[in-house]
């Protein structure tokens, strides 16, 4: 445990010394304004160099060794980081992703880079082109999806384009007009195909679709997945990263059995809803979707895109926001996922609890309670945290594992997401705190996938593109 001098600045959601002033006071006295690592200028240069190094031409690998292909929500965050460097290159990133969109509107969670091996499960395990009627004719992809953060990337591209001349603005606006229909198809697919119960919540059929693969949120749902005969396989991840930081072999058997179930039904949306062993309504993905619908509707208004589309987006934003709020505790504002197969809510202390802070809609008192929980000793204000950032699982939870993937570590991209949303919602000091702490965490220049919440040690994959992208946007 750290001494009192080493503790992060206290969070003060109600009254007291302003959070920004308190943070500056502590860091200027104890660590210097830039901490022991790289200066902001050096850090930005290293982040830009990393993205250039991970650039495969028309796509950016999520990480050069562990994740050598394009991941859907990684690509959106990468575009956010590319936008301050080159609006044109950020547009290419999203163009590549959208070129792999399925015929039904789904954006797949992986777009495989041609001629790149070393990742499992690869295209041969998914076999989407052979088995799925809706798979694209072009690149190989996986058969599942990921959180719909792409509208945020479009907004950041447009924001940066306005700081440039007519040519750059024209590139961004031409992209928006050309891809608007594809973005609408993406949102429409989520709103219809992934809300089969019409509860106003997005249903997932694999934990990978949440982006939080082995989160404690899914433990009981995965217990309901009983693997049958699996083709033998060898994992690539545990040869590159300490196995203690990754999901277990037992978990991977379940992951791959779910893929097998999807293969057997040809990745058909109707059949997935009826047959998958894993089916959960994810409040965090739903909150991102509600937010993304609102962001895209705002863009549609600003750029005079079809009124019918804008109206539909606002309707989805309201509908799915209400779906998130319907799961919340009226006193604390905590949101809960729902396990469709077991027919019961999922009670865990993970970052997903704070879904309503992303999409809004809580009564004022409940929102204040949820903010106090976010900033308090169960999460960002835990006294043993190295940096005042949200761990993926509460350090006081029985499910907490400080170094194990989504069961405890701090993910910079999550810190960035909350920081961006807080700024959008007018919570400037809260946004500043997350940005300042996030930059201190990243100042070692490793750009790790995730970090030990107590020691600050970089964990998982190094040279992670979306970590560098988060830093570039914070410094932009």
Secondary structure, DSSP 8 states (H G I E B T S, - for coil): ---GGGS-----SSSSS-HHHHHHHHHHHHT-TT-SS--HHHHHHHHHHHHHHTB-SSSB-SBTTTB-SEEHHHHHHHHHHHHTT-HHHHHHHHHHHHTT--TTS---SEE--TT----SS-HHHH-HHHH-TTS-SSS-B-S------HHHHHHHHHHHHTTS-HHHHHHHHHHHHHHHHHHHHHHHHHHHHT-TT-SSSEEESSGGGGT-TT-GGGHHHHHT-----------SGGGTS-GGGS--HHHHHHHHHHHHHHHHTTT-HHHHHHH-S--EEEHHHHHHHHHHHHHHHHHHHHTT--HHHHHHHHHHHHHHHHHHHTTS-TTT----EEETTTTEEE---BGGGGHHHHH----HHHHHHHHHHHHSTTTTT-TT-SSSS-BSB-TTSTT--TTSGGGT-B-HHHHHHHHHHHHHTT-HHHHHHHHHHHHHHHTTS---SEE-TTT--EES-SS-HHHHHHHHHHH-
